[in-house]
Amino acid sequence: MQHSCLIIKSDAKVQGLEKYLATSEELFCLGIFNDYDEALNKILDSKPDILFFQVSEKIPLSFLNEILEYVEELPYIVVLSHNTDLAFSCIKKGVSDYLLLPCKEIEIRKSYLKFLKKNKPVEKKTICIKSSGDYHFITIDDIVYLKADNNTTDFFLKNGRTVTAFKTLKCFESQLPFYFLRIHNSYIVNSNFVSRINLGKSKCYLFNNEIVLSFSRTYKENIDALINRIAD
């Protein structure tokens, strides 16, 4: 099972961590931020499992207090630092782990294993789609993409079937796992089926390039996450 993560950093490159995430099959990076408002918005929107947080003057440790104003509990927080000066303050804030930069692969792996030990996976495997009194129970990983059609949503499955639900695309956005990313007002894609991104043509290719969808610059963060995943 994959878990989602997000990075808040002040360094140009968070040594060791970004290299680890580039090859990790367990962690999906939803984005890298060094702006206070953008970071907060993404955390509240995507609710990452793990937050790698390099404290800075721009985004101080008190940032965690603001997150708690809007969510019931913090994600698993791993503070990144070049020294141990913040260690005691982090303990008082309830931070889960503390890694020294540059991060060694073994230390990142140990931190992730500690996270797994505290957070037993509960994975939603099916979604119920009601269509004219007919209830379809669809395996989530069989969904290639979703398309909005006025007040209905079409689910396109890997076996070629299409199932229509009488709900808007927005209704399903919060029900799907983090690896389903919105790329357009009309489309949500399963990142596991994305095979190519063409920035010049604003096209997203799925299912070994058999399906071509347009994407919008409005969802640039999600496009960047897809590019990073494919590139790695």
C-alpha positions, -999 to +999 in steps of 0.1 A: +000+000+000+013+035-009+011+065+014+010+101+005+036+127+017+042+164+013+075+184+017+078+218+032+114+231+028+136+261+028+167+246+012+169+246-026+173+208-023+164+187+007+194+165+007+188+128+006+150+130+010+141+140-025+165+113-039+148+087-017+113+097-028+123+096-064+128+058-062+103+050-034+074+027-043+058+032-009+056+070-008+038+093-033+049+129-030+020+153-035+041+184-038+070+204-024+063+239-009+081+268+006+052+292+007+030+294+039-004+297+023+002+273-005+015+247+019-015+251+042-040+249+014-024+217+000-024+200+034-060+209+040-070+198+005-050+166+001-046+155+038-012+138+034-003+108+055+032+122+062+045+158+063+082+163+060+088+198+075+119+219+074+112+247+098+122+282+086+115+319+093+091+318+064+072+288+077+079+284+115+070+256+138+039+274+149+025+265+114+014+232+130-009+251+154-027+266+124-032+232+108-048+220+140-074+247+138-089+230+108-082+193+112-089+168+140-053+156+141-020+164+125-005+141+099+026+122+108+051+151+111+088+145+104+109+176+111+140+181+090+169+201+103+207+206+100+211+204+138+192+194+169+184+229+181+146+225+175+144+190+190+129+200+224+104+224+208+093+197+184+087+172+212+064+198+229+045+203+196+039+166+193+061+161+163+064+124+153+101+122+142+132+143+137+157+138+109+191+155+105+201+169+071+215+156+048+191+127+053+206+092+051+185+066+033+186+043+063+172+071+086+144+079+062+135+042+059+135+038+097+113+069+100+088+054+075+088+021+093+080+039+126+051+055+108+039+021+096+041+007+131+019+035+145-005+036+115-019+002+105-032+006+069-070+006+063-074+007+026-107+013+009-108-011-020-143-005-035-166+024-042-204+023-045-219+039-076-256+044-077-272+046-111-310+047-116-316+024-086-288+001-097-258-002-072-224-009-088-196-019-064-164-011-083-128-020-074-111+014-070-079+003-087-099-007-118-109+029-124-087+046-151-103+080-150-135+099-142-152+124-165-178+150-155-209+153-177-231+181-164-245+167-131-234+131-137-200+114-136-187+087-160-163+061-146-140+046-172-127+012-162-096-008-173-118-035-188-134-010-212-167-006-193-182+028-185-204+033-155-225+065-150-232+079-115-259+106-109-235+127-088-211+155-097-173+149-101-168+169-069-188+144-048-164+116-057-131+137-054-129+133-016-140+096-017-110+085-038-075+077-026-047+103-029-033+088-061-064+100-080-056+135-091-078+161-107-062+175-139-092+195-153-126+206-142-139+176-161-113+149-153-099+130-124-072+104-133-058+074-116-021+082-116-012+045-118-025+045-154-007+078-165+019+070-191+028+104-206+024+141-200+028+166-229+032+201-214+033+218-249-001+204-259-015+202-224-023+165-228-023+136-204-020+101-218-034+071-200-034+033-205-002+031-225-011+062-245-044+048-257-065+075-239-057+112-243-072+138-220-066+176-218-054+191-186-058+226-172-030+248-158-053+254-129-042+220-116-005+226-121+005+211-087-012+178-096+004+178-131+038+184-114+032+155-091+023+133-120+054+144-139+077+137-109+062+102-105+066+093-142+101+108-145+112+087-115 
